[in-house]
């Protein structure tokens, strides 16, 4: 069992159907960017003598969510910072003093009139 500090950046394109539902003109593009800073508790099953193990994690922190829409060379964006939570699971493979991990995690943030959720799949190297 452990605790880890986290800083993450995510960027996801907006679907054309969402932009159309919002009344955007054809040719409009957009994306969501999310900056997350927080803490996660980690429960890990990997023992020292094993080269592979799984883990569960859950945490919370502050999320800065910034939708950006581009039309005819003009960008429009707003930013909102709210608390949120996350939970997920991963696999870790030990490679000498480093390790490689694959992780899936659900993130949820309650904005003023909508729930903002996403599920990134992460690959990383830890030293």
Helices and strands as residue ranges (DSSP letters): E 2-13, H 16-21, E 29-44, E 52-71, E 74-77, E 80-95, E 98-110, E 115-126
